[in-house]
Amino acid sequence: MKFGLFYEHQIPRPWPEGAEHKLFQDALAQVELADKLGFDYIWEVEHHFLEEYSHSSAPEVFLAACSQRTEQIRLGHGIVLMPPAYNHPARVAERIATLDLVSNGRVEWGTGESASHIELGGFNVEPKLKREMWAECTRETAKMMVQSPYAGYEGEHFSMPARNVVPKPLQTPHPPPWVACSSRDSLRYAARYGLGALTFAFINAEEAKFWVEEYYEIFERECEPLAQRVNPNIAMVSGFSCHPDEATAIARGLDGLRFFRFALAHYYHNGSQVPGETDIWQLYRETPQEPGEGRAGIGTPDQVREHLAVMENAGVDQVVFIQQAGANRHEDICESLGLFAERVLPDFKARDAAQVAEKEARLAGAIARAESRKPALTSLSDVPVVDAYPVLRKKQEAQTAAASKPDEMSEDGKKFLLSIEGGKPL
């Protein structure tokens, strides 16, 4: 089982001068530390207008900065919003490929359809159509990263002519594809489409076994890939704060995790937002918290190890830690990461290679069958000519016609030649 860190770039109000700058610089330092400590992944979200909850509106920029400060850690979009009003498919293909090149092939391509109405409404995305948009654009983006040239597409939600989308990614045919999953139903379609499942639902660790088993059963039985490769994987989000003293771990991490959940519900379930004014942190502080609320991943090294062992035994492929949440302090986060890497991570690292080998052997046949059913690439027998300056070709054709048979040239042709010559007689 592998381990990742999850970034929303949360910053509760009030925002003193320089707060966002410190937030991003601290996050870069944490990623650099995680790389040195042996963590496997970082995941960076894409959200828009979600004040306090997520100031991560340009994940490709942050991940590019991370790529130059790290050497081995995988760089995950968790996720790219795929409806074309957010990101045109060609722009997604270009950015993913460029990041893959500058990171030496360390990109994980997470995708999603978006959910919050403050984002959907801000970009005029029709909520009822967003899943269709996601599927259409994800499928075509994958083709763009593979085809030279991309054959073009006339679709329901976006269209474009044949073009060679460059650059191409280092990983072939393209970086591993994932999709955000917030329910058991979405986990099922992730399996059917052959996509890694980024499960951002907070489930009881014991429930993970049922989710994992169903996902892999569906993948092996009925996968019809959406992209140009499959990526059977399940990553599950967990809270995180590790300290030798249990009370200290709770004091440093639980409040942030609770705020994360509160702000998530505010934007996605029961909140109302006045842009630029609503203070979600104050609302959170005024709301009584359930004393028995789960704190999985928060505690002593032994308690954290026990929680993770349940996930490992359930077959979870990756656990992603929410450590930068609420008002959690940078110094405490770094201390937690260091203690985890020293006291807990080696146990799981020792078993990881054997687990990966066993999984690859078990799924080899299913992967081969699934990839034989991946979307076909349309072949272009005659690649269309695209003129740099279309009017120039018309001019050349008209001049050729005028030279060969001047007396037969139409009045429209004569007017055209006069117009492009500035009205001068030819």
C-alpha positions as CSV (number, residue, x, y, z in Angstrom):
1,M,0.0,0.0,0.0
2,K,1.3,3.4,-1.0
3,F,0.8,6.8,0.7
4,G,0.0,10.3,-0.6
5,L,-0.7,13.8,0.7
6,F,-3.8,15.7,-0.3
7,Y,-3.9,19.5,-0.9
8,E,-6.9,21.8,-1.0
9,H,-4.9,24.9,0.1
10,Q,-7.3,25.7,2.8
11,I,-7.1,29.1,4.5
12,P,-9.8,30.0,7.0
13,R,-10.7,33.6,7.6
14,P,-9.4,36.1,8.6
15,W,-6.7,36.5,5.9
16,P,-3.9,38.7,7.1
17,E,-1.6,40.2,4.5
18,G,0.7,37.6,2.9
19,A,-1.4,34.6,4.2
20,E,-1.9,33.1,0.8
21,H,1.7,33.5,-0.1
22,K,2.7,31.7,3.1
23,L,0.2,29.0,2.5
24,F,1.6,28.1,-0.9
25,Q,5.2,28.4,0.2
26,D,4.5,26.1,3.2
27,A,2.8,23.6,0.9
28,L,5.8,23.5,-1.4
29,A,8.1,22.9,1.5
30,Q,5.9,20.1,2.8
31,V,5.9,18.4,-0.6
32,E,9.7,18.7,-0.8
33,L,9.9,17.1,2.6
34,A,7.5,14.3,1.7
35,D,9.5,13.5,-1.3
36,K,12.7,13.1,0.8
37,L,10.8,11.0,3.4
38,G,9.6,8.5,0.9
39,F,5.9,9.4,0.3
40,D,4.6,8.1,-3.0
41,Y,2.1,10.7,-4.2
42,I,0.8,14.2,-3.8
43,W,-2.7,15.1,-5.0
44,E,-3.7,18.6,-5.8
45,V,-7.4,19.6,-6.4
46,E,-8.9,22.0,-8.9
47,H,-11.6,24.2,-7.4
48,H,-12.9,27.7,-8.2
49,F,-14.5,30.4,-6.0
50,L,-14.5,28.1,-2.9
51,E,-13.2,30.6,-0.4
52,E,-11.5,29.2,2.7
53,Y,-12.2,25.6,1.7
54,S,-9.9,25.6,-1.4
55,H,-7.7,28.2,-2.9
56,S,-6.3,25.8,-5.5
57,S,-7.6,27.1,-8.8
58,A,-4.5,26.5,-10.9
59,P,-3.2,23.0,-9.8
60,E,-1.0,22.7,-12.9
61,V,1.1,25.6,-11.8
62,F,1.5,24.3,-8.2
63,L,2.4,20.8,-9.5
64,A,4.9,22.2,-12.0
65,A,6.6,24.0,-9.1
66,C,6.6,20.8,-7.1
67,S,8.1,18.9,-10.0
68,Q,11.2,21.0,-9.8
69,R,11.6,20.6,-6.0
70,T,11.2,16.8,-6.0
71,E,12.7,13.7,-7.6
72,Q,10.5,10.6,-7.0
73,I,7.1,11.6,-5.7
74,R,4.2,11.2,-8.2
75,L,2.3,14.4,-9.0
76,G,-1.5,13.8,-9.0
77,H,-4.2,16.0,-10.4
78,G,-6.9,15.3,-7.9
79,I,-8.7,16.3,-10.1
80,V,-8.9,18.2,-13.4
81,L,-12.4,19.5,-14.0
82,M,-13.3,18.1,-17.4
83,P,-16.5,19.9,-18.5
84,P,-15.2,22.1,-21.4
85,A,-16.3,25.4,-19.9
86,Y,-13.7,24.8,-17.2
87,N,-11.0,23.3,-19.4
88,H,-11.1,22.7,-23.1
89,P,-9.9,19.1,-23.8
90,A,-7.0,20.2,-25.9
91,R,-5.8,22.5,-23.1
92,V,-6.0,19.6,-20.7
93,A,-4.0,17.3,-23.0
94,E,-1.4,20.0,-23.5
95,R,-1.0,20.8,-19.8
96,I,-0.9,17.1,-18.7
97,A,1.7,16.3,-21.3
98,T,3.9,19.3,-20.5
99,L,3.8,18.5,-16.8
100,D,4.7,14.9,-17.6
101,L,7.8,16.1,-19.5
102,V,9.1,18.6,-17.0
103,S,8.5,16.0,-14.1
104,N,10.3,13.2,-16.0
105,G,7.1,11.1,-16.3
106,R,5.6,11.4,-12.8
107,V,2.0,12.6,-13.6
108,E,-1.2,11.0,-12.5
109,W,-4.2,12.3,-14.5
110,G,-7.2,12.6,-12.2
111,T,-10.5,13.7,-13.8
112,G,-13.9,14.8,-12.5
113,E,-17.2,16.4,-13.4
114,S,-17.5,19.0,-10.7
115,A,-20.3,19.2,-8.1
116,S,-20.6,22.5,-6.3
117,H,-23.2,24.9,-7.7
118,I,-21.0,27.9,-6.9
119,E,-18.4,26.5,-9.4
120,L,-20.9,25.2,-12.0
121,G,-22.9,28.4,-12.0
122,G,-19.7,30.5,-12.2
123,F,-18.8,28.8,-15.5
124,N,-22.3,28.3,-16.7
125,V,-22.1,24.5,-16.7
126,E,-25.5,22.8,-16.8
127,P,-25.5,20.4,-13.8
128,K,-27.7,17.8,-15.5
129,L,-25.1,17.4,-18.3
130,K,-21.9,17.5,-16.4
131,R,-21.4,13.7,-16.3
132,E,-21.9,13.5,-20.1
133,M,-19.4,16.3,-20.5
134,W,-16.9,14.6,-18.3
135,A,-17.2,11.3,-20.2
136,E,-17.0,12.9,-23.6
137,C,-14.1,15.2,-22.8
138,T,-12.1,12.6,-20.9
139,R,-12.3,10.1,-23.7
140,E,-11.3,12.7,-26.3
141,T,-8.5,14.2,-24.2
142,A,-6.9,10.7,-23.9
143,K,-7.0,10.4,-27.7
144,M,-5.3,13.8,-28.2
145,M,-2.4,12.6,-26.1
146,V,-2.0,9.5,-28.3
147,Q,-2.9,10.5,-31.9
148,S,-0.6,12.4,-34.3
149,P,-2.6,14.1,-35.5
150,Y,-5.8,14.0,-33.4
151,A,-8.6,13.2,-35.9
152,G,-11.0,15.9,-34.7
153,Y,-14.4,15.5,-33.2
154,E,-18.0,16.7,-33.6
155,G,-19.7,16.1,-30.3
156,E,-22.6,17.1,-28.0
157,H,-20.5,19.3,-25.7
158,F,-17.4,20.3,-27.7
159,S,-16.1,20.1,-31.2
160,M,-12.8,20.8,-32.9
161,P,-11.1,20.0,-36.2
162,A,-8.2,17.7,-36.8
163,R,-5.0,19.1,-35.2
164,N,-1.8,17.6,-33.8
165,V,-2.0,18.3,-30.1
166,V,1.6,18.8,-28.8
167,P,3.6,18.1,-26.8
168,K,3.0,14.4,-26.2
169,P,3.5,13.0,-22.6
170,L,6.5,11.0,-21.6
171,Q,4.4,8.2,-20.2
172,T,2.8,6.1,-22.9
173,P,0.2,6.0,-24.1
174,H,-0.6,8.7,-21.5
175,P,-0.4,9.2,-17.7
176,P,-2.5,6.9,-15.5
177,P,-6.2,8.1,-15.5
178,W,-8.3,8.4,-12.3
179,V,-11.7,9.8,-11.5
180,A,-13.0,11.4,-8.3
181,C,-15.5,9.1,-6.5
182,S,-17.8,10.4,-3.8
183,S,-20.2,7.4,-3.5
184,R,-20.3,3.7,-4.0
185,D,-22.1,4.2,-7.3
186,S,-19.4,6.4,-8.6
187,L,-16.8,3.8,-7.6
188,R,-18.7,1.3,-9.7
189,Y,-18.5,3.4,-12.9
190,A,-14.8,4.1,-12.2
191,A,-14.3,0.3,-12.4
192,R,-16.4,0.0,-15.5
193,Y,-14.4,2.7,-17.2
194,G,-11.1,1.3,-16.1
195,L,-10.2,4.4,-14.1
196,G,-8.4,4.6,-10.8
197,A,-10.8,5.6,-8.0
198,L,-10.0,8.6,-5.9
199,T,-12.4,8.1,-3.1
200,F,-13.0,11.3,-1.3
201,A,-15.9,9.9,0.7
202,F,-15.1,9.4,4.4
203,I,-16.0,5.8,5.0
204,N,-15.4,3.6,8.0
205,A,-12.1,1.7,7.5
206,E,-13.9,-1.6,7.9
207,E,-16.3,-0.7,5.0
208,A,-13.3,-0.3,2.7
209,K,-13.2,-4.1,2.1
210,F,-16.7,-4.1,0.5
211,W,-15.8,-1.1,-1.7
212,V,-12.6,-2.6,-2.8
213,E,-14.0,-6.1,-3.6
214,E,-16.9,-4.7,-5.6
215,Y,-14.6,-2.4,-7.6
216,Y,-12.2,-5.2,-8.6
217,E,-15.0,-7.6,-9.4
218,I,-16.6,-5.1,-11.8
219,F,-13.2,-4.2,-13.3
220,E,-12.4,-7.9,-14.0
221,R,-15.9,-8.7,-15.3
222,E,-17.1,-5.8,-17.4
223,C,-14.5,-3.0,-17.9
224,E,-14.9,-0.9,-21.1
225,P,-12.1,1.6,-20.9
226,L,-12.8,5.3,-21.3
227,A,-9.2,6.3,-21.8
228,Q,-6.4,4.7,-23.8
229,R,-5.1,2.7,-20.9
230,V,-6.6,1.3,-17.7
231,N,-5.5,2.0,-14.2
232,P,-7.1,-0.4,-11.6
233,N,-6.4,1.4,-8.3
234,I,-8.2,2.6,-5.3
235,A,-7.0,5.6,-3.3
236,M,-8.9,6.5,-0.1
237,V,-8.6,9.7,1.8
238,S,-7.9,9.7,5.6
239,G,-7.3,12.3,8.3
240,F,-3.8,12.5,9.6
241,S,-1.9,13.8,12.6
242,C,0.9,11.7,14.2
243,H,2.5,12.4,17.6
244,P,3.9,10.3,20.4
245,D,1.3,11.8,22.7
246,E,-2.3,10.9,21.6
247,A,-3.8,14.1,23.1
248,T,-1.3,16.3,21.2
249,A,-2.0,14.5,17.9
250,I,-5.7,15.2,18.4
251,A,-5.2,18.8,19.4
252,R,-3.0,19.4,16.3
253,G,-5.1,17.5,13.7
254,L,-8.8,16.9,14.6
255,D,-9.9,20.5,14.4
256,G,-8.5,20.8,10.9
257,L,-10.2,17.6,9.8
258,R,-13.5,18.7,11.3
259,F,-13.3,22.1,9.5
260,F,-12.5,20.2,6.3
261,R,-15.7,18.2,6.6
262,F,-17.7,21.3,7.7
263,A,-16.6,23.4,4.8
264,L,-17.2,20.5,2.4
265,A,-20.8,20.3,3.6
266,H,-21.1,24.1,3.4
267,Y,-20.3,24.1,-0.3
268,Y,-21.8,20.8,-1.4
269,H,-24.8,20.2,0.8
270,N,-26.4,22.7,3.2
271,G,-24.5,26.1,3.0
272,S,-25.2,29.5,1.5
273,Q,-22.4,31.7,0.4
274,V,-22.2,35.5,-0.1
275,P,-19.0,35.8,-2.3
276,G,-16.3,37.7,-0.5
277,E,-18.3,38.0,2.7
278,T,-19.3,34.7,4.3
279,D,-17.0,33.6,7.1
280,I,-17.1,29.8,7.1
281,W,-14.5,29.5,9.8
282,Q,-16.7,31.6,12.1
283,L,-19.7,29.5,11.2
284,Y,-17.7,26.4,12.1
285,R,-16.6,27.8,15.4
286,E,-20.2,28.5,16.3
287,T,-21.4,25.0,15.4
288,P,-21.3,22.3,18.1
289,Q,-19.1,19.3,17.0
290,E,-20.0,15.7,17.7
291,P,-17.6,14.4,20.4
292,G,-17.6,10.9,19.0
293,E,-16.8,11.9,15.4
294,G,-14.3,9.7,13.7
295,R,-10.6,10.6,13.8
296,A,-9.1,7.8,11.8
297,G,-5.4,8.5,11.0
298,I,-5.0,10.8,14.0
299,G,-3.1,9.5,17.0
300,T,0.1,7.9,18.1
301,P,2.3,6.0,15.6
302,D,0.8,2.7,16.8
303,Q,-2.8,4.0,16.5
304,V,-2.1,5.3,13.0
305,R,-0.5,2.0,12.0
306,E,-3.5,0.1,13.3
307,H,-5.9,2.2,11.2
308,L,-3.8,1.8,8.1
309,A,-3.4,-2.0,8.6
310,V,-7.2,-2.3,8.3
311,M,-7.1,-0.4,4.9
312,E,-4.1,-2.6,3.8
313,N,-5.9,-5.8,4.6
314,A,-9.0,-4.6,2.8
315,G,-6.9,-4.2,-0.4
316,V,-6.8,-0.4,-0.6
317,D,-3.9,0.5,-2.9
318,Q,-3.2,4.0,-1.5
319,V,-4.1,6.1,1.5
320,V,-4.1,9.8,1.0
321,F,-3.6,12.0,4.1
322,I,-5.5,15.2,4.7
323,Q,-2.9,17.1,6.7
324,Q,-3.2,20.6,5.4
325,A,-6.7,21.5,6.6
326,G,-8.3,24.2,8.6
327,A,-5.8,26.1,10.8
328,N,-3.3,23.2,11.1
329,R,0.2,24.6,11.6
330,H,2.9,24.0,9.0
331,E,5.4,23.1,11.7
332,D,3.1,20.5,13.2
333,I,2.4,19.0,9.7
334,C,6.2,18.6,9.1
335,E,6.7,17.0,12.5
336,S,3.9,14.6,11.9
337,L,5.2,13.6,8.5
338,G,8.7,13.0,9.9
339,L,7.5,10.8,12.7
340,F,5.2,8.8,10.4
341,A,8.1,8.2,8.0
342,E,10.3,7.1,10.9
343,R,7.9,4.9,12.9
344,V,5.2,3.7,10.5
345,L,6.1,4.0,6.8
346,P,8.9,1.4,6.8
347,D,6.5,-1.4,7.8
348,F,4.3,-0.8,4.8
349,K,7.2,-0.1,2.4
350,A,8.6,-3.5,3.3
351,R,5.5,-5.2,2.0
352,D,4.6,-3.0,-0.9
353,A,6.8,-4.6,-3.7
354,A,5.4,-8.1,-3.0
355,Q,1.8,-6.7,-2.9
356,V,2.3,-4.9,-6.2
357,A,3.7,-8.0,-7.9
358,E,0.8,-10.2,-6.6
359,K,-1.7,-7.7,-7.9
360,E,-0.1,-7.4,-11.3
361,A,-0.1,-11.2,-11.7
362,R,-3.7,-11.4,-10.6
363,L,-5.0,-8.7,-12.9
364,A,-2.9,-9.4,-16.0
365,G,-5.6,-11.2,-17.9
366,A,-8.3,-8.7,-17.0
367,I,-6.1,-5.7,-18.0
368,A,-5.3,-7.3,-21.3
369,R,-9.0,-8.0,-22.0
370,A,-10.0,-4.5,-21.0
371,E,-7.4,-2.7,-23.0
372,S,-8.5,-4.7,-26.1
373,R,-11.8,-2.8,-25.8
374,K,-10.4,0.7,-25.4
375,P,-11.9,3.4,-27.6
376,A,-10.8,3.1,-31.2
377,L,-8.7,5.9,-32.7
378,T,-10.2,7.3,-35.9
379,S,-7.6,7.0,-38.8
380,L,-7.3,9.9,-41.2
381,S,-6.7,8.7,-44.7
382,D,-6.4,12.3,-45.9
383,V,-5.1,14.8,-43.4
384,P,-6.7,18.2,-44.2
385,V,-4.6,21.1,-45.3
386,V,-4.8,24.1,-42.9
387,D,-3.7,27.3,-44.4
388,A,-1.8,29.8,-42.2
389,Y,-3.6,32.6,-44.0
390,P,-6.6,31.2,-45.9
391,V,-7.2,34.3,-48.0
392,L,-3.8,33.9,-49.5
393,R,-4.8,30.5,-51.1
394,K,-8.0,32.2,-52.5
395,K,-5.8,34.9,-54.0
396,Q,-3.4,32.4,-55.6
397,E,-6.3,30.4,-57.1
398,A,-8.0,33.5,-58.4
399,Q,-4.7,34.8,-59.9
400,T,-4.1,31.5,-61.6
401,A,-7.6,31.5,-63.1
402,A,-7.2,35.1,-64.3
403,A,-3.8,34.3,-65.9
404,S,-5.1,31.3,-67.7
405,K,-8.4,32.5,-68.9
406,P,-8.8,36.3,-68.2
407,D,-11.8,36.7,-70.4
408,E,-13.7,33.9,-68.6
409,M,-13.1,35.2,-65.1
410,S,-16.3,35.9,-63.2
411,E,-17.3,39.3,-61.9
412,D,-17.0,38.0,-58.4
413,G,-13.5,36.8,-59.0
414,K,-12.5,40.2,-60.4
415,K,-14.0,42.0,-57.4
416,F,-12.1,39.6,-55.0
417,L,-8.8,40.3,-56.7
418,L,-9.4,44.0,-56.6
419,S,-10.4,43.8,-52.9
420,I,-7.3,42.0,-51.7
421,E,-5.0,44.3,-53.8
422,G,-6.4,47.4,-52.0
423,G,-8.7,48.4,-55.0
424,K,-5.7,48.8,-57.4
425,P,-6.3,47.6,-61.0
426,L,-4.5,44.3,-61.8
